[in-house]
Amino acid sequence: MKRPKLYLDKVTMKFGNLIANEDVSFEVKEGEIVSLIGPNGAGKTTLFNCITGFYKPFSGRVYFEGTEITGWPPHKITALGLARTFQIVKPLKEMTVRDNVLTGAFLKAKDRKEAEEIADDVLKFTQLYDKRNFLASSLTIVDKKRLELARILATKPKMVMLDEVMAGLNSTEIKQAVDICMKLRESGITLLIVEHIMEAIMPISDRVIVLNAGRKIAEGPPQEIVNNEEVIKAYLGERYHAKSKKS
């Protein structure tokens, strides 16, 4: 039986009187791809921030590989092996692509030579090696998203949390992003993904967790989720439900 890589125990996050997350509990097992879906404002990114130390939850606990990390600073959580991307990519614009990735590699590398080797391997994996000497500011949106992923992969994570990496991409670029997710899983990395493009994420997910208004309303295999009446009403809509039944 696979052990939980990540475990959330009744995580609640408040901003004044606004409850962004309410008693959210779930686990992600080692080697899984788990998707976190829901309408805009459901609390998905807020939950990511609670897990990775950018917010301290109002209540509840977060565990990674059995260690409680609730309220830890982000750099300490990353060093432990849990890394995440951001919805809005923010590369170090005046640095080259390679130097951007080196900033991540230095977290685990013992010297510059090892950091450069890590960076080059990651750049090849993310198909950015040929652009390693470009300024980050000159990249297209799809390459900036790849750079964001490359920076966190350079930290040698055990688990990666992806926040809408497919947003704004065309169908070819989405397929490439899906392929990268599968290759990450094959390399032994566990994935938790926030995504709105259901056609891309449902086929590769082991389980799907659904948030609505800050609460978890459903959890299960993709086919179970697309047939869940509450999820259809809150998020998927009848159009996607009908399309999924045909496929």
C-alpha positions as CSV (number, residue, x, y, z in Angstrom):
1,M,0.0,0.0,0.0
2,K,1.3,3.4,-1.0
3,R,2.0,5.8,1.9
4,P,0.7,9.3,1.9
5,K,3.2,11.8,0.4
6,L,1.0,14.7,1.4
7,Y,-1.7,14.8,4.0
8,L,-4.1,17.7,4.9
9,D,-6.1,17.5,8.1
10,K,-9.0,19.9,8.3
11,V,-7.2,22.9,6.8
12,T,-9.1,26.1,7.2
13,M,-8.0,29.5,5.9
14,K,-9.7,32.8,6.8
15,F,-9.1,36.4,5.7
16,G,-11.1,38.4,8.2
17,N,-14.6,37.1,8.0
18,L,-14.0,35.5,4.6
19,I,-13.5,31.7,4.7
20,A,-11.4,30.7,1.8
21,N,-10.9,27.1,2.8
22,E,-13.0,25.2,5.3
23,D,-12.0,21.9,6.9
24,V,-10.3,20.6,3.8
25,S,-8.8,17.1,4.3
26,F,-7.2,14.8,1.7
27,E,-4.1,12.8,1.0
28,V,-1.9,12.3,-2.0
29,K,-0.1,9.0,-2.2
30,E,3.4,8.5,-3.5
31,G,3.6,8.3,-7.3
32,E,0.0,9.6,-7.9
33,I,-1.2,12.3,-10.1
34,V,-4.1,14.0,-8.2
35,S,-6.0,16.9,-9.7
36,L,-7.6,19.7,-7.7
37,I,-10.5,21.3,-9.6
38,G,-13.3,23.7,-9.0
39,P,-14.8,27.1,-10.1
40,N,-12.9,30.3,-9.9
41,G,-12.8,31.5,-6.3
42,A,-13.2,27.9,-4.9
43,G,-10.0,28.3,-2.9
44,K,-7.6,26.1,-4.9
45,T,-4.6,28.5,-5.0
46,T,-5.2,29.6,-1.4
47,L,-4.9,25.9,-0.4
48,F,-1.7,25.6,-2.4
49,N,-0.4,28.6,-0.5
50,C,-1.3,27.0,2.8
51,I,0.4,23.8,1.9
52,T,3.6,25.5,0.7
53,G,4.1,28.0,3.5
54,F,3.0,31.2,1.8
55,Y,0.0,31.3,4.1
56,K,-0.3,29.9,7.6
57,P,-3.6,28.1,7.9
58,F,-6.1,29.5,10.5
59,S,-6.5,26.0,11.7
60,G,-5.7,22.4,10.6
61,R,-2.4,20.7,9.8
62,V,-0.3,19.8,6.8
63,Y,2.0,16.9,6.7
64,F,4.7,15.9,4.1
65,E,6.1,12.4,4.3
66,G,4.9,12.2,7.8
67,T,6.5,15.5,8.9
68,E,4.2,18.3,10.0
69,I,5.0,21.4,7.9
70,T,2.1,23.6,8.9
71,G,3.4,27.2,8.8
72,W,6.9,26.4,7.8
73,P,8.6,29.0,5.5
74,P,8.5,28.2,1.8
75,H,12.2,27.7,1.4
76,K,12.3,25.1,4.1
77,I,9.4,23.2,2.6
78,T,11.1,23.3,-0.8
79,A,14.3,22.0,0.7
80,L,12.3,19.1,2.2
81,G,11.2,18.1,-1.4
82,L,7.8,19.8,-2.0
83,A,7.9,22.4,-4.7
84,R,5.2,24.4,-6.6
85,T,4.7,26.6,-9.6
86,F,2.6,29.8,-9.6
87,Q,-0.4,30.8,-11.6
88,I,1.3,34.0,-12.7
89,V,4.8,33.2,-13.8
90,K,7.5,35.5,-12.5
91,P,10.9,34.7,-14.1
92,L,14.0,36.7,-13.1
93,K,13.7,38.7,-16.3
94,E,17.1,40.3,-16.6
95,M,18.9,36.9,-16.1
96,T,19.4,34.2,-18.7
97,V,17.2,31.1,-18.8
98,R,20.1,29.0,-17.5
99,D,20.9,31.4,-14.6
100,N,17.2,31.3,-13.6
101,V,17.4,27.5,-13.3
102,L,20.7,27.7,-11.5
103,T,19.0,29.7,-8.7
104,G,17.0,26.5,-8.0
105,A,19.9,24.1,-8.5
106,F,22.0,25.8,-5.8
107,L,19.4,24.7,-3.2
108,K,20.7,21.1,-3.3
109,A,24.0,21.3,-5.3
110,K,27.3,21.2,-3.3
111,D,29.2,23.4,-5.7
112,R,28.7,25.4,-9.0
113,K,29.8,22.5,-11.2
114,E,27.1,20.2,-9.8
115,A,24.5,23.1,-10.0
116,E,25.4,23.6,-13.7
117,E,25.0,19.9,-14.4
118,I,21.6,19.9,-12.7
119,A,20.5,23.0,-14.6
120,D,21.5,21.6,-18.0
121,D,19.7,18.3,-17.4
122,V,16.6,20.1,-16.4
123,L,16.8,22.5,-19.4
124,K,17.0,19.5,-21.7
125,F,14.1,17.8,-20.0
126,T,11.9,20.9,-20.3
127,Q,13.1,21.5,-23.9
128,L,14.7,24.9,-23.1
129,Y,18.3,23.9,-23.5
130,D,18.6,25.6,-26.9
131,K,17.3,28.9,-25.3
132,R,19.6,28.7,-22.2
133,N,21.4,31.9,-23.1
134,F,18.2,33.9,-23.9
135,L,17.1,36.5,-21.4
136,A,14.0,35.2,-19.5
137,S,12.1,38.3,-20.5
138,S,12.3,37.4,-24.1
139,L,10.5,34.0,-23.8
140,T,7.0,33.3,-25.0
141,I,4.3,32.5,-22.4
142,V,4.7,28.7,-22.9
143,D,8.5,28.9,-22.5
144,K,8.1,31.0,-19.4
145,K,5.8,28.3,-17.9
146,R,8.5,25.7,-18.8
147,L,11.1,27.9,-17.2
148,E,9.0,28.1,-14.0
149,L,8.8,24.3,-14.0
150,A,12.5,24.0,-14.7
151,R,13.4,26.2,-11.8
152,I,11.5,24.0,-9.3
153,L,12.8,20.7,-10.9
154,A,16.3,22.0,-10.3
155,T,15.6,21.8,-6.6
156,K,15.3,18.0,-6.9
157,P,11.7,17.8,-5.6
158,K,10.0,14.6,-4.5
159,M,6.5,16.1,-5.2
160,V,5.5,19.0,-7.5
161,M,2.4,21.1,-7.2
162,L,1.4,22.7,-10.5
163,D,-0.9,25.7,-10.5
164,E,-2.7,26.1,-13.9
165,V,0.4,25.3,-16.1
166,M,-1.8,24.7,-19.1
167,A,-3.7,28.0,-19.0
168,G,-3.2,30.1,-22.1
169,L,-1.6,27.3,-24.1
170,N,-2.8,26.0,-27.5
171,S,-3.7,22.4,-28.1
172,T,-0.2,21.3,-29.2
173,E,1.3,23.0,-26.2
174,I,-1.2,21.4,-23.8
175,K,-0.3,18.0,-25.2
176,Q,3.3,18.7,-24.5
177,A,2.5,19.8,-21.0
178,V,0.6,16.6,-20.4
179,D,3.5,14.6,-21.7
180,I,5.8,16.4,-19.3
181,C,3.5,15.5,-16.4
182,M,3.6,11.9,-17.4
183,K,7.4,11.9,-17.7
184,L,7.6,13.5,-14.2
185,R,5.5,10.7,-12.8
186,E,7.6,8.1,-14.6
187,S,10.7,9.7,-13.0
188,G,9.2,9.1,-9.5
189,I,7.8,12.5,-8.8
190,T,4.3,12.8,-7.2
191,L,2.0,15.4,-8.7
192,L,-0.9,17.6,-7.4
193,I,-2.3,19.7,-10.2
194,V,-4.7,22.6,-10.2
195,E,-6.2,22.9,-13.7
196,H,-9.3,24.1,-15.6
197,I,-8.7,22.2,-18.8
198,M,-10.7,19.0,-18.0
199,E,-10.0,17.3,-21.4
200,A,-6.3,17.3,-20.6
201,I,-6.2,16.6,-16.9
202,M,-9.0,14.0,-16.4
203,P,-7.3,11.2,-18.5
204,I,-4.0,11.4,-16.6
205,S,-5.4,11.8,-13.1
206,D,-5.5,8.9,-10.6
207,R,-7.9,10.8,-8.4
208,V,-9.7,14.2,-8.6
209,I,-10.6,16.4,-5.6
210,V,-13.3,19.1,-6.1
211,L,-13.5,22.3,-4.2
212,N,-16.5,24.7,-4.2
213,A,-16.7,27.8,-2.0
214,G,-13.7,26.6,0.0
215,R,-15.1,23.2,0.9
216,K,-14.3,19.8,-0.6
217,I,-17.5,18.5,-2.2
218,A,-16.2,15.4,-3.9
219,E,-13.1,13.1,-4.2
220,G,-12.6,10.0,-6.4
221,P,-11.5,8.5,-9.7
222,P,-12.1,10.8,-12.7
223,Q,-15.1,8.8,-14.1
224,E,-16.8,9.0,-10.7
225,I,-16.3,12.7,-10.5
226,V,-17.6,13.5,-14.0
227,N,-20.9,11.6,-13.1
228,N,-21.2,13.3,-9.7
229,E,-24.4,15.5,-9.7
230,E,-23.1,18.0,-7.2
231,V,-19.8,18.5,-9.2
232,I,-21.7,18.8,-12.5
233,K,-23.9,21.5,-11.0
234,A,-21.1,23.4,-9.3
235,Y,-18.4,23.2,-11.9
236,L,-18.3,20.8,-14.9
237,G,-21.7,21.6,-16.4
238,E,-23.9,19.3,-18.5
239,R,-21.8,20.0,-21.6
240,Y,-18.6,18.4,-20.3
241,H,-20.6,15.6,-18.6
242,A,-22.2,14.7,-21.9
243,K,-18.9,14.9,-23.8
244,S,-17.2,12.6,-21.3
245,K,-19.9,10.0,-21.6
246,K,-19.3,9.8,-25.4
247,S,-15.5,9.4,-25.1
